[in-house]
Amino acid sequence: MTKKILFVGEGGQGIQTIAKTIAHAADSHYQHSSYIPSFGVEQRGTPSIAFVIVSDEEIHYPRFETADILVILQPRGLNVVEQYIDKSTQIIFDSSIMEPSLFAKYRSDISAIPATAIAHHIGNPRVFNVVVTAVVARMIEIDRIETWKAIVLLLGSKLKDNSLLKQNEDAYHSGWQFELEKSKFSPADFQPETRNIIKKGYGKKAIIMPAKCKGCNICISKCPVRALSSSTTLNAFSTFIPEIDLEKCVACGNCTQFCPDNAISVTKE
Amino acid sequence: MDKLEPRCRKEAAIPHLFCPGCGHALVLKTLGRVIDDMKIARQTAFGIDIGCSLLAWNFFDINTIQTHHGRTAPVMVGYKMAEPKSVALAYVGDGAAYAIGLQSIIHTALRNEPITMIVVNNENYAMTGGQMSPETETGVITQTSPRGKDMNLGAGLKSPELISSLGNEKAFIARGSVANLVELNKLIKKAIENQTKNNSFSFLEVLSICPTNWRTNAKDSFSRLESMSKYYKTGIISETTKEVN
């Protein structure tokens, strides 16, 4: 049996990590597995694509023309992978950020998991790729323990913190136990913030623009009075925008000067 | 148009293509402010190279050309010969400028061609995944030096010093850093003025950060930049003292 799986999402979401984990864990059930990323201008803000094949037979070429399973985690990736979809493709998408109507024209089997919502519920939006890994692993019948071992192997250095390990475990189990949504989908209410956030008070006015912010945290490290901190609001690049405390802020303008994206400004009124 | 962006910024290309926290964005933003201040957007030609610097291809709403492998310097020299009233800017990364394209820079400097060259030094080949470059200091861990750069491969190449040793007295040669954007602004301004007023070559290296390939967070990126600037000293390395007519 051969399964061709295509992963697509936003660069930085952890698409390549999911694909690598699946390819690693697959040898418990399949004899061969291959993983290859799609090479392009891979960076934050562009679709990131990964091809995975798991098979009982030898794999001669790691890419393919039509996918058996398409895992899509960001709406922007859809037009890039359209050519890999046909009638037999099973589409899995993140229902907490995408509407099912996006896939109406493909006549393929669609199912969903609200991965972002689950990760938010666990308390760390970054564990969302572990949820997706568990879903895909169960779907192609890889061993549960083998998959977890592959996750620990690949994320090893990041899981030193016990609370992080616990969150990842929770994400893994909830992903594994989740019944895929087939007809009734969760509401797509985890949209990234795009409107400007304007805060006024203490004679100052701060503007933060989530449409431009890439979440590099330079403003937070450059603030001399620690008025800035990381919030849990997502921006368009699936990272977190900063939050400002105007009481502490002295309107020195360091954040505005050092922001590579020109996404923050504080002025005195 | 957004008031925070430089006026010469291309509106359709917001947000830019660089990674989160990229030093290129800081250098380009400062360059944009200088172009605005000097009101030279219409006569400027902006040449970029292969590597991360090519992601600046739609950053500005000014004439832009892209070539490969350090050949930005000769291309801009040719452009300047054809359009002597223009302001020719070559914007290159350290891998392209110092490894494969060093001879182009040396001969441009030797002949005192009136262009302004800005080299962004982040100590690695960032676009291909952070391999070791001639700029990498000894002991620094990269993709191709997992145990730290070997002593035998040489310490980081100090190109501005190398170019100043060519004996071109009219050239303006300096090194700035994204840790100090006010100083960087002044240096870029001087580098462009040396081209427009003195009709001479100017060379500016900018120490930059690469959080993606250095695998650092914002705070660590800037502390590594500080240790970099202990080896690569910032400031003006050589400039002409007398006015040339």
Interface residues (C-beta under 8 A of the other chain):
Chain A: G12 V41 Q43 R44 G45 A211 K212 K214 G215 C216 N217 I218 I220 S221 K222 A236 F237 T239 T256 Q257 F258 P260 D261 N262 A263 S265
Chain B: D2 L4 E5 I14 P15 H16 L17 F18 C19 P20 G21 C22 G23 A25 L26 K29 L55 L181 P211 N217 A218 K219 S221 F222
